């Protein structure tokens, strides 16, 4: 094995494509039961806007396309597996998991934010409302002609709000601050819906209680409170979509890091330990941008550095169009 890739999200999948394109054998390890990382685990129906050649693409479709791209290489996947040990010994990277061990010339950390889970609504007695609260949206048609409460001020909250504009009857967007963290692009796209009152925004407000409506089990009675003057607003909705962020648990393996991010050389993506690289949401460097498209670039830089500096076997370099064309031809034959 030439390269072990830890993480089967977009960056990890594209890293496997580039590695194979350069003639390097690789395997992918992931703690989840399928490929996609957060794109499938948390927001499969969420549109993504930073992929070249797509004005937008759903997260699940991006993962589907990335898997189709590496299909000719028969990449080895190991799912439902937790990495317990990662170390370089005698110029080899040794990875031990809860099921088996791996050895390779290099390792690419593409585990994103690590093990993630949605931050839950900080409200008591929500057991009766579990069927009304959705942290992950898998079937948008469920919200057709319904009244929805979206909570949050980041990109996820704005993206879901925009997604629901042509599906839901009304969307209430609630944020505890006046200023949003979401991109200006999303805020601009939301303006026409605010004017038409298809979307109603409440800032700075937060949800302080939610209970099933006495008159209809289909409705949730929500109480919003202004965070500056304590004034309150009552609304009835069919569903609540909290976008409060995620809780992260990530191991930086004693590598030089800032918080839970691995420090890397911005030119090569190599960490403080030779032969171990980090890409995507796993790493940090000056002027780091948290975009999927940047993760693709980082995957390319890491793969090329590994091929040029760590892999000794002979491999004739070809441009990607020629190399991938030959691979497809062989598969079709």
N, C-alpha and C positions, 0 to 999 in steps of 0.2 A: 504494500500500500504506500502510495506517495503522500497523500494528503488526507488528514482526518478533518472533517468539517463538523463543528458542533453547532447545531441549529439549522432547522429546515424551513426558515422563513424566506422571504424574497431574496435577501442578500446571500444566504447560504445556498439556495438553489442556483442562483446565478453564478456563484463562486464555483460550484460543481461543474457548470457548463464550461466556464473558461478553463478550469483545470483540465477537463477532458479534451477540450479543443487544443490544448497545448501538449497533449499526450500523456497526462498524468492521471493515474488511477486514484479515485477518491471514494470515501464513504461518508455518509451523513448520519449523525446521531441526534436524536431529539427526544425530549421528555414527553412530548405529546403523542397521541395515537395516530396522527396523520401529518402530512406536510402543510406548511402555510404559516406557522407561527401565529401571531396576533391577527393576521389577515383572515384566518379561518376560525380561530378560537374565540375572537372577540367581535369582529365586525365584517363578516363575510359579504354582507350586502351593502357595505359602505363604498361610495365612489372614491376613487383615487385620481388625483389630477396632475401628478408630477411624473407621469410615465411618457417618454417620448413617443410620438406618433398616435397618441390617444388623447382626445380632448378630455375624456374621463373613462375609467374602467372600474368595474366592481372588483373588490378585493379578491373574491373567490375566482373570478375570471382571470385575474392576473396570475394567481397561483396555478390555475389550470394551464395557462399558456407556458409558464415557466417549466412545469412538469412535462409538457409536450416537447419543449425545447431540449430537455435532457434525456428524453425517452430513448433515442438511439444509442446512448452510452450504457444503458443498463446499470445505472448508479445503485450501489448497495445502500439501502436505508435500514436503520435500526431505530424503531420507535419505542415509546413507553420505557425509555431508558434514561437513568440519571447518571451523569458523570460524577464519579467520586474521587478520582485521582488524575492529575495532569502534571506531567513533569518531563523535562528533557534529560535523558541519561545516555551517555556515549553517543552523542549526535543523532539520537532518535527520540521522537516524541512518544511517550507512553501514556495511554489513556485507559483507565480502569473504570468500568461502570458497575451497576448493580447486577448485570447479567454476564458480561464478558470483558475481555481486554483487547485493546487495539495498539498497534505500533506502526508508525509512519515516519517519513522524513520531515514532515511539517504538519502544523495544525492551524486551522483558521477558526477562531471563535466568532460565531455569527448567531449567538444566542439572544440577541436583542436585549430586552430589559430583564432577561432571565425568566424565572418562573413568575408569571403574572396572574393577578386576579383583580376583578373590579372592586373598587372601593364602594362599600354598601352605604345605603342611606342611613344616616345616624339618627334614626327614629325608633322608639320603642313599639312593641306590639304590632309588627308588620307581618306576622305569620299568616293572617287571614287575607293579606293583600299580595301574596307571592305571585299569584296568577295575573296580577295587574301591573307588576313591576318587571321591566325587561332591561337587563344590563347588556344583553346580546340580542341583536335583531336578525332573525333567520328567515322570516316570512313577512315581508312588508305588506302584503295584501291583507294580513290580519288587521291592519290599522285603517283599512279603507272606510272612509266616511265616519271615522271616529274622532273624538276630541282627545288630544294628546298633550301631556305635560312633559317638556324636555327641560332637564336641569343641568346647568353648566355653562361655562363661558369660553371653553377651548374649541379647538377645531372639530372634535368629535361631536360636541353639542350642536355646532352650526351645521356640520355636514348632515347629521341626522334630521335636523329641522328642515333643511333644504330638500332632502330626499323625500320627506313626508308631505311636502307642499302640494304635490299633485295626487296624493293618495288620501290623506286625512281630511276631515271636515274643517277642523281648526287645530292649530298648534300653539300652545302657550310656551314661550321660552323664558325661563326664570334664571337669573344669575345674581349672586349675592353682592357683586360689585357693579359699578357703573361701567367700567372699562372691561372690554372683552380681550381675552388672550388669542382668540381666533384670528386667522389671516384677514387682511383687508379685502381680499378677493371674495371671501365668503360673506363678509359683512355687507359688501356692495351688492352681491347677488340677492341678499335677503331684503333689501330696502323696498322693492316693488311689492312684496308680500305684506310688509308692515303697513304700507300705504293702503292696500286693499283690505287690510284687517284679516287676511287669511292666516297671518301669524300675529300674535299679540305678545309683546315683550314686557316683562316686568323686571326692572332693575332699580335700586339694589334690593332685591327680595330673596328670601330663602323659604323653603318648605319647612314648616314647624310641626305639622300634623297631617295625617292622612287616614281616613276611615271609610269603610263602605257606606254608601248613602243609604239611609233608612228606607227610602222609597223605592230604590232600585239597586239590586246587587251588581248591576252592570256599571254603575257609576261610583267613582271614588271622590269623596268630599275632601278637598285640600284647603289648608289654611296657609296663606303666605304672609310673611311678616317683613316689613321694611327694616333693613339692617341699620338704618341711620336714625329713624324717628319712631320705630315700633308700630307704625300704622299697619293694618291688616287688610287682606283681600281674600275673599272666599270664592273658590271656583270648583266646578264639578268636571271631572275628566273620565275617560274610559281606561286610559293607560298612562303609566308614568315611566319615563325613560331617563334614569339618572346617568349623567356623563361626568362623574366626579373624579375620573382618573383611575389609575391602577396602582396596586401594591406590588412592589418588585422585590424579588429575592434572587440575587446574582452572586456567584462566586468569582472573584478576580484572580484566584489561584496564586496569590503572593506576587503578582505582577505589579509593576508601578502603576498606580491608579489614582484617580481623583473621584472620591465618592465611590460609586459602584461602576465607574467607567474605566476601561483599560487605556492607559496612555500609549499612543503609537507614534511612529515616525510617519508624518503626513505624506511622504513620498512613496513609502513602501507598505505601510500598515503593519510593520513589524513592532512587536511589543518590546518591553525591556529585556525579555528572554528570547534569544535567538531561536528561530524555528517556530515561534508561536506568534500568530497574527490575530488581529481583531478588526472586525468590520461592522458596518451598520450601527445600530443603537448600542452595541457593546463597547464602542471605542470613544475616545475623545482626543482632540488635537486642536491647535489654534484655528479659529474660523470654521469649526465643525458645524455642518448643517444637517439637521435631522430630517432628511428626505430619502425616500426609497431609491430615487435615481442616484443619489450620492452613494448609497450602499452598493449599487451596481458598479460604480466607478471604483470604489474601494476594493471590491472583490477582484476586479481586473488588475489593479495595482499589486495586490497581494499575490495573486496567482502568477503573474509575470515575474515578480521578484523571487518567488519560490523556484520557478522553472529555471531562471537564469543563474541562481546562486546555490541552490541546494540539491537539485536533481542532476545526477551525473550521467544517467543513461543518454545515449545519443537519440536526438529527435530533431528531424529536419523542420525548421520553422516555415510555416506557410501562413499567408493571410487568411483571416477567418472565413472569407467567402469560399476560398479554395478548399480549406481543410474540412469545413462542415459539409460542403457539397460532396466531397468524396465519402464522408461518413454516411450521408443519406443514401448515396448511390449503393454502397455496400449493403445497407439495411434493406433497400428495395430489392436487391438481387437475391 
